[in-house]
Amino acid sequence: MSALLTTSAYLLRSVAVGERDLILTLLTESRGKISAIARGGQASKRRFAGALEPLQRIELELTHAERDIATLNAARIERPYPALSLRLERLDVAGRALRWARHVLPPRVPEPELWASLERLLRDLENAEDDGSAELFVFGLELLEIVGVAMTFDKCGVCGRPRPEGRSAHVDVARGGIVCTSCGGARRTLDAETLDALVHVTRGPALGVGLELIEAALSVHTSYEEGGTAR
Ligand SMILES: [Zn+2]
């Protein structure tokens, strides 16, 4: 009899296998990103009681958690986020955050900082007054830092020399954000206004540029493809 593991989790992806089962990708609090099989998960709505949906915190009982694919014995909803579904943009933002996490996290490495970061994002999104771009941008920067490829807009990502406020700079997502001319610069330049807005997470069009840079950084450093193999 394999030991039973109980942990909180978010569903990152669910893929049907055969006629009955589901293979789940989960972000768990205690084991990081794992895969698990939910036997009978396609048919048995009652067994997992609506828990196998994204964008809610669930509590899982797993066996064989040490294997490549654990077995899901039970799941229940632990913390729904009903306010998220009131606005499509927030659902989209939360979905993007989970997709980034799925692509960038290595399997079976507990990530307590990322877990805290994701929970903060979902709580903040519930209360956000706009589409939540600022919250998603902050989460994206935290995610890049946690996986060891931090991106900054107030100092050179290579040598650390500060960028004076009010100055434009070269930007290279593969080398940590802005890159000063002594470090070789980069082909792309961002104006001072945009860079200052990114440093201060000022709501407005600059955040669209910021989100694009985060997705570019994710795709350079991981298998993430924007708009790719979704969900
Ligand atoms: Zn430099």
Residues whose N, C-alpha, C, O or C-beta is under 5 A from the ligand:
A	BS01	ZN	C156 V158 C159 G160 R161 C180 C183
